[in-house]
């Protein structure tokens, strides 16, 4: 009888251990998969956060890919991804298409950014190391082709043709740049501008091409290119794309970076938890590590 009791107690203990293990496996640790697509500006933030999040939650798989803000919105509307990355709000046609599909585009701010106008170091070297200060309208005149040689921009510069790089249609960075530097003055990007797909490609193209100009998110600025101080208009002060100037609201081309979902995420869902992670102190520290500006 005693042996039977011991056996029963032992079986109960083993069963409890097994049930505890099953509980931890099934419910005690977050599991699932997220697909996130879109902006190449937001990409390094989300990729870094995804790596850390998956290390902390081994049963979660987060797949992240770029393609541009337009790609992110389109794929969210079509149900291809769970979260879109965007460096701009949706356009009217994107909102309309989302409504037709029954999708509610809901934006979640995750960081601050600036769009920096950058040139090849040869431009500044021609000025003896002095900064080349431009207004937004002057930038627009360069990118539209109204100004085609550097000495037309500044008489101290050589008579060298300006090589213009721009981003692909649908790019959030391009949209932000054009809203600030071209559309207010009735300009369009010159037809022969070289199109670059993604911030890294744009930066590398400018870095490798003497007397060239382009624009990138501030998180992609390296010593290979020179960001220019910009002024809203003639007679206004010029500001560089720095964290202090963006936080103070004085740099003239700044924006929020977003994660976009179909409506508000369900409480306790993996979508909500991942966004909460990026907004947490740990996630916002990653934002800063990637060269962007945290919301705190």
C-alpha positions as CSV (number, residue, x, y, z in Angstrom):
1,X,0.0,0.0,0.0
2,X,2.8,2.4,1.0
3,X,4.6,1.7,-2.4
4,X,1.4,2.5,-4.2
5,X,1.0,5.8,-2.4
6,X,4.6,6.7,-3.2
7,X,4.2,5.8,-6.8
8,X,1.0,7.9,-7.1
9,X,2.7,10.9,-5.4
10,X,5.7,10.5,-7.7
11,X,3.4,10.3,-10.7
12,X,1.7,13.5,-9.6
13,X,5.0,15.3,-9.2
14,X,6.2,14.2,-12.6
15,X,2.9,15.3,-14.2
16,X,3.2,18.6,-12.5
17,X,6.7,19.2,-13.9
18,X,5.5,18.2,-17.3
19,X,2.5,20.5,-17.2
20,X,4.7,23.3,-15.9
21,X,7.1,22.8,-18.8
22,X,4.2,22.7,-21.3
23,X,2.8,25.9,-19.8
24,X,6.1,27.7,-20.1
25,X,6.5,26.4,-23.7
26,X,3.0,27.3,-24.8
27,X,2.1,30.4,-22.8
28,X,5.0,31.5,-20.6
29,X,7.1,32.7,-23.4
30,X,5.9,34.9,-26.3
31,X,5.8,33.1,-29.6
32,X,4.8,33.9,-33.2
33,X,5.9,35.7,-36.3
34,X,5.8,39.3,-37.5
35,X,6.4,40.6,-41.0
36,X,7.5,44.2,-41.3
37,X,8.2,46.0,-44.6
38,X,8.8,49.5,-45.9
39,X,11.0,52.6,-45.4
40,X,14.8,52.2,-45.8
41,X,15.1,55.1,-43.4
42,X,13.3,53.2,-40.6
43,X,14.9,49.9,-41.6
44,X,18.1,50.0,-39.4
45,X,16.1,50.9,-36.3
46,X,13.6,48.0,-36.8
47,X,16.3,45.5,-37.8
48,X,18.3,46.3,-34.7
49,X,15.2,46.2,-32.4
50,X,14.1,42.9,-34.1
51,X,17.4,41.3,-33.3
52,X,17.3,42.3,-29.6
53,X,13.6,41.4,-29.3
54,X,14.2,37.9,-30.8
55,X,17.1,37.3,-28.4
56,X,14.8,38.1,-25.5
57,X,11.9,36.1,-27.1
58,X,13.5,33.1,-28.9
59,X,10.1,31.7,-30.1
60,X,9.4,35.0,-32.0
61,X,10.4,35.4,-35.6
62,X,10.5,39.0,-36.9
63,X,11.1,39.4,-40.7
64,X,12.1,42.9,-41.7
65,X,12.7,44.1,-45.3
66,X,12.9,47.6,-47.0
67,X,11.7,48.8,-50.3
68,X,10.5,52.3,-49.4
69,X,7.6,53.9,-47.5
70,X,5.3,53.4,-50.6
71,X,6.1,49.7,-50.6
72,X,5.3,49.5,-46.9
73,X,1.9,51.1,-47.2
74,X,1.0,49.0,-50.3
75,X,1.9,45.8,-48.6
76,X,0.1,46.6,-45.4
77,X,-3.0,47.5,-47.4
78,X,-2.7,44.2,-49.3
79,X,-2.3,42.2,-46.1
80,X,1.3,41.1,-47.1
81,X,2.8,42.5,-43.9
82,X,1.7,43.0,-40.3
83,X,3.5,46.4,-39.8
84,X,4.6,48.9,-42.4
85,X,7.6,51.2,-41.8
86,X,7.2,54.8,-43.1
87,X,9.2,58.0,-43.1
88,X,6.1,60.0,-44.1
89,X,2.4,60.1,-43.5
90,X,0.2,58.3,-46.2
91,X,-0.7,60.0,-49.4
92,X,-4.4,60.7,-50.3
93,X,-4.4,57.8,-52.8
94,X,-3.0,55.4,-50.2
95,X,-5.6,56.4,-47.7
96,X,-8.3,56.0,-50.3
97,X,-7.0,52.6,-51.4
98,X,-6.8,51.5,-47.7
99,X,-10.4,52.6,-47.1
100,X,-11.5,50.6,-50.2
101,X,-9.8,47.5,-48.7
102,X,-11.2,48.1,-45.2
103,X,-7.8,48.9,-43.8
104,X,-7.4,51.7,-41.2
105,X,-3.9,53.2,-41.5
106,X,-2.8,53.9,-37.9
107,X,0.5,55.7,-37.4
108,X,2.8,55.1,-34.4
109,X,5.6,57.7,-34.0
110,X,8.9,55.9,-33.0
111,X,11.6,58.5,-33.7
112,X,12.6,61.9,-35.0
113,X,14.7,62.4,-38.1
114,X,16.1,65.1,-40.4
115,X,16.6,65.0,-44.1
116,X,20.2,66.2,-44.7
117,X,21.3,67.7,-48.0
118,X,24.8,66.3,-48.6
119,X,27.6,67.0,-51.1
120,X,30.8,65.3,-52.1
121,X,33.8,66.6,-50.0
122,X,35.2,68.2,-53.2
123,X,32.6,70.9,-53.0
124,X,33.6,72.1,-49.5
125,X,37.3,71.6,-50.3
126,X,36.8,74.1,-53.1
127,X,35.7,76.6,-50.5
128,X,38.8,76.1,-48.4
129,X,36.9,74.0,-45.9
130,X,34.2,76.7,-45.3
131,X,30.6,75.5,-45.1
132,X,28.4,75.9,-48.2
133,X,25.2,77.5,-46.8
134,X,22.0,77.2,-48.8
135,X,18.4,78.2,-48.6
136,X,15.6,75.7,-49.3
137,X,14.8,77.6,-52.5
138,X,18.5,77.4,-53.6
139,X,18.5,73.7,-53.1
140,X,15.3,73.5,-55.2
141,X,16.9,75.5,-58.0
142,X,19.9,73.0,-58.0
143,X,17.7,69.9,-58.0
144,X,15.4,71.3,-60.7
145,X,18.3,72.0,-63.0
146,X,17.8,75.8,-62.9
147,X,21.3,75.9,-61.6
148,X,23.6,73.4,-63.4
149,X,27.1,74.5,-62.5
150,X,28.6,75.1,-59.0
151,X,29.9,78.6,-59.8
152,X,26.2,79.6,-60.4
153,X,25.5,78.5,-56.8
154,X,28.6,80.3,-55.3
155,X,31.1,82.3,-57.3
156,X,33.9,80.8,-55.2
157,X,33.2,77.4,-56.6
158,X,34.6,76.0,-59.9
159,X,32.8,75.8,-63.2
160,X,31.9,72.2,-62.6
161,X,28.6,70.6,-63.5
162,X,26.4,69.7,-60.6
163,X,25.8,65.9,-60.5
164,X,22.3,65.5,-58.9
165,X,21.2,62.3,-57.2
166,X,17.6,61.7,-56.1
167,X,15.5,58.9,-54.6
168,X,13.0,56.6,-56.3
169,X,9.3,57.5,-56.6
170,X,7.4,56.4,-53.5
171,X,10.4,57.1,-51.2
172,X,9.3,58.8,-48.0
173,X,12.7,60.6,-47.9
174,X,12.1,62.0,-51.4
175,X,8.6,63.1,-50.5
176,X,9.8,64.9,-47.4
177,X,12.6,66.5,-49.3
178,X,10.4,67.7,-52.2
179,X,7.7,69.0,-49.8
180,X,10.4,71.3,-48.3
181,X,12.7,72.2,-51.3
182,X,10.7,71.9,-54.5
183,X,7.0,72.0,-54.3
184,X,6.7,75.3,-52.4
185,X,8.6,77.0,-55.3
186,X,7.0,75.1,-58.2
187,X,10.1,73.0,-59.0
188,X,10.4,69.4,-60.1
189,X,13.5,67.2,-60.0
190,X,15.4,67.5,-63.2
191,X,14.7,64.7,-65.6
192,X,18.3,63.5,-65.9
193,X,18.9,63.2,-62.1
194,X,20.3,59.8,-61.2
195,X,17.8,57.7,-59.1
196,X,19.2,55.8,-56.1
197,X,17.2,53.2,-54.2
198,X,17.6,53.6,-50.5
199,X,19.5,55.9,-48.2
200,X,22.8,53.8,-48.2
201,X,22.8,53.8,-52.0
202,X,22.3,57.6,-52.1
203,X,25.0,58.3,-49.6
204,X,27.5,56.0,-51.4
205,X,26.7,57.5,-54.8
206,X,27.4,61.1,-53.5
207,X,30.5,59.8,-51.6
208,X,32.0,58.3,-54.8
209,X,31.1,61.2,-57.2
210,X,33.0,64.5,-57.1
211,X,30.9,67.7,-57.2
212,X,27.7,65.8,-56.6
213,X,24.7,66.5,-54.3
214,X,21.9,64.3,-52.8
215,X,19.9,63.9,-49.6
216,X,19.7,61.3,-46.9
217,X,18.2,60.7,-43.5
218,X,20.4,62.0,-40.7
219,X,21.0,58.5,-39.4
220,X,22.9,57.7,-42.6
221,X,25.4,60.6,-42.4
222,X,29.0,59.5,-42.4
223,X,32.3,61.3,-42.9
224,X,32.2,60.3,-46.6
225,X,29.7,63.1,-47.3
226,X,29.3,66.7,-46.1
227,X,25.8,67.8,-44.7
228,X,25.0,71.4,-45.6
229,X,23.6,74.1,-43.2
230,X,20.2,75.1,-44.5
231,X,18.0,78.2,-44.0
232,X,14.2,78.4,-44.6
233,X,14.7,81.6,-46.7
234,X,17.1,84.3,-47.6
235,X,18.1,86.3,-44.5
236,X,17.1,83.5,-42.1
237,X,19.7,81.7,-40.0
238,X,21.3,78.5,-41.3
239,X,21.1,75.3,-39.2
240,X,22.9,72.0,-39.5
241,X,21.1,68.6,-39.2
242,X,22.0,67.9,-35.6
243,X,20.1,66.4,-32.8
244,X,20.0,69.7,-30.9
245,X,18.6,71.6,-33.9
246,X,16.0,69.0,-34.6
247,X,14.8,68.8,-31.0
248,X,14.7,72.6,-31.0
249,X,12.6,72.5,-34.2
250,X,14.9,74.9,-36.0
251,X,16.3,72.6,-38.7
252,X,14.1,73.2,-41.8
253,X,13.7,69.6,-43.0
254,X,12.6,67.4,-40.1
255,X,10.0,64.6,-39.7
256,X,8.7,61.8,-37.5
257,X,9.4,58.1,-38.4
258,X,6.5,55.7,-38.1
259,X,5.4,52.1,-37.7
260,X,2.0,51.7,-39.3
261,X,-0.7,49.2,-38.4
262,X,-4.2,48.3,-39.6
263,X,-6.1,50.0,-36.8
264,X,-4.9,49.9,-33.2
265,X,-3.1,46.7,-32.3
266,X,-5.1,44.2,-30.2
267,X,-4.1,44.4,-26.5
268,X,-1.5,41.7,-25.8
269,X,-0.9,41.0,-29.4
270,X,2.6,40.5,-30.8
271,X,2.2,43.6,-32.9
272,X,1.4,45.7,-29.8
273,X,4.3,44.2,-27.8
274,X,6.9,44.8,-30.5
275,X,5.8,48.5,-30.9
276,X,5.9,48.8,-27.1
277,X,9.4,47.4,-27.1
278,X,10.6,50.1,-29.7
279,X,9.0,52.8,-27.5
280,X,10.5,51.4,-24.3
281,X,13.7,52.9,-22.9
282,X,15.6,50.0,-24.4
283,X,14.1,50.5,-27.8
284,X,14.6,54.3,-27.8
285,X,18.3,53.7,-26.8
286,X,18.6,51.6,-30.0
287,X,17.0,54.6,-32.0
288,X,19.8,56.8,-30.7
289,X,22.5,54.1,-31.4
290,X,21.3,54.0,-35.0
291,X,21.9,57.8,-35.4
292,X,18.3,59.0,-35.1
293,X,16.6,61.0,-32.4
294,X,14.6,59.3,-29.6
295,X,11.1,60.6,-28.6
296,X,12.2,61.1,-25.0
